Amino acid sequence: MCIPTPPVIYHCPRCHWTMLSTGSDAIVPGEPYTHCPNCGSADLQRTRLPSWRRGLIGALLKVFARG
């Protein structure tokens, strides 16, 4: 059974690299991030998306998938 992972924002305070990992039941190679892929720093900040943002992103993804 597939269990979707919650969306997470990764941010590196050293080089300001940012990545949004959308909630999915598949994990892409390299995720979840443990080190910044840009500068190699291990000091990544992880923030879960608030529920209202998750709904907005899901709606936008559905609109773009139709196009």
N, C-alpha and C positions, 0 to 999 in steps of 0.2 A: 504494500500500500504506500502510495506517495504522500508525503506530508510536506506542504509548502513551507519554505523558510520565510521569515518576516523580512521585509526590505530594511536594509541597513545603509547608512551613509558612512563611508570611510573618509577620514581627513588626516593628512599629514601636516602637523604644525611646523615642520622643518622646511618643506619645500612648497607647501600649500596645494599639494595634489589632492583631488577630491574625486570620489567615485560613488555612484549610487548603485547598489546591488539590489535589483528588484527581486521581490519574493517569487520563488519558483520552486518546483519540485525536482529540479535538476541543478546540480552544482557544476559550474564551469571550472575547468582546470585552473588552478591558481586561487580559487576562492574557497573558503573565506580568507581574506588577506591577512597575513601575519606580519609582513614587512611592506613598506612602500615600494612599489615597482619602479618609481621614478628615482628616488635617492637611496633606497635601501634601509631607511630608518625603521627601527622596530617600535617607535613611539607613535603608533596609529591610534587615532580616536575613533571609536565606533559609536554611532548614535542610531537608535531605532526610529523609524519614521512614525510620527503621530498618526492615529487612525484616519483623520480627515484627509491627510495627504495621501495615504495608501489608496483611499477611495478615488481621489482625484487622478492619481497616476494610473490606476486601473481603468478608469473611464477614458482617459486620453489614449492609452494603449489600444483599447478596443476601437476607437475612432480611427486611429492611424492604420490598424490592421485591416480595416475595410477598404481603405483607399488603394 
